[in-house]
Structure formats: structure tokens, C-alpha cells
Amino acid sequence: MLLNSQTIKLASYIGVGLGVLIGALGFVRSGSLLIALGTAGIASEKRNQRSLEFYLPMAIAIALFTLAIALPHGR
């Protein structure tokens, strides 16, 4: 089954929404990872356009993903 643009867009928005909710509940690392993946999915729709609309969100998603991985474990 091939994923079409509408399915990726919907999954990305759901990922961002869940990331915000999970982050607000205290699971910051998991929430940040979901937000980063959702942002990358939303930005990937603009991959054929070589412009700021693709590169800036993708750079933010990569930076957020890297930051979430580097967060210390909260125990």
C-alpha cells in the first residue's frame, strides 16, 4: 500500500497533536520526538519546492529531534 500525500499529512498533524499532549503530561522527550517527526512529515510535502518552505521546517525538525535525543533522563 502506497501512502498518499493526504495520509502523510493527516498522520503528521496527529503526531504533532499527540506530541504536544504527551509533552504537556510530562513526557517531554517522547513529545518532542513526535513533534519533530510530525514536522518533518509536514515539511516533506514541500520537498519538490526548493525554497524556505521546505528547508526551514526540516531544519527545525532535525534540531528538535537531536535535542530530544540529547535530553538527560529525568529520574
C-alpha positions as CSV (number, residue, x, y, z in Angstrom):
1,M,0.0,0.0,0.0
2,L,1.4,3.3,-1.0
3,L,1.0,6.3,1.2
4,N,-0.5,9.3,-0.5
5,S,0.0,12.9,0.4
6,Q,-3.3,13.1,2.3
7,T,-2.4,10.2,4.6
8,I,1.0,11.5,5.4
9,K,-0.4,15.0,6.1
10,L,-3.1,13.6,8.5
11,A,-0.6,11.3,10.3
12,S,1.8,14.3,10.7
13,Y,-0.8,16.5,12.2
14,I,-1.9,13.7,14.5
15,G,1.7,13.2,15.5
16,V,2.2,16.9,16.3
17,G,-1.0,17.0,18.3
18,L,-0.1,13.9,20.3
19,G,3.4,15.2,20.8
20,V,2.0,18.4,22.4
21,L,-0.4,16.4,24.6
22,I,2.2,13.9,25.7
23,G,4.7,16.7,26.4
24,A,2.2,18.6,28.5
25,L,1.6,15.5,30.5
26,G,5.3,15.4,31.5
27,F,6.9,13.1,28.9
28,V,9.0,15.8,27.2
29,R,11.4,13.5,25.3
30,S,8.6,11.5,23.7
31,G,6.5,14.6,23.0
32,S,9.5,16.3,21.3
33,L,10.2,13.2,19.2
34,L,6.6,13.1,18.0
35,I,6.6,16.8,17.2
36,A,9.8,16.5,15.3
37,L,8.6,13.6,13.2
38,G,5.3,15.3,12.6
39,T,7.0,18.5,11.5
40,A,9.3,16.5,9.2
41,G,6.2,14.8,7.6
42,I,4.5,18.2,7.1
43,A,7.7,19.7,5.6
44,S,8.2,16.7,3.3
45,E,5.1,17.7,1.3
46,K,7.1,20.7,0.1
47,R,10.1,18.7,-0.9
48,N,9.7,19.4,-4.6
49,Q,9.8,23.2,-3.9
50,R,13.4,24.2,-3.3
51,S,12.5,27.1,-1.0
52,L,12.4,28.2,2.5
53,E,9.0,26.4,2.9
54,F,10.9,23.1,2.9
55,Y,14.3,23.7,4.3
56,L,13.4,25.8,7.4
57,P,10.8,23.4,8.9
58,M,13.0,20.4,8.1
59,A,16.0,22.1,9.8
60,I,13.8,22.8,12.9
61,A,12.6,19.2,12.9
62,I,16.1,17.8,12.8
63,A,17.3,20.2,15.5
64,L,14.3,19.3,17.7
65,F,14.9,15.6,17.1
66,T,18.6,16.0,18.0
67,L,17.7,18.0,21.1
68,A,15.2,15.4,22.3
69,I,17.7,12.6,21.9
70,A,20.3,14.7,23.9
71,L,17.9,15.4,26.8
72,P,19.0,13.8,30.0
73,H,16.9,11.1,31.6
74,G,14.7,12.6,34.2
75,R,14.8,10.4,37.3
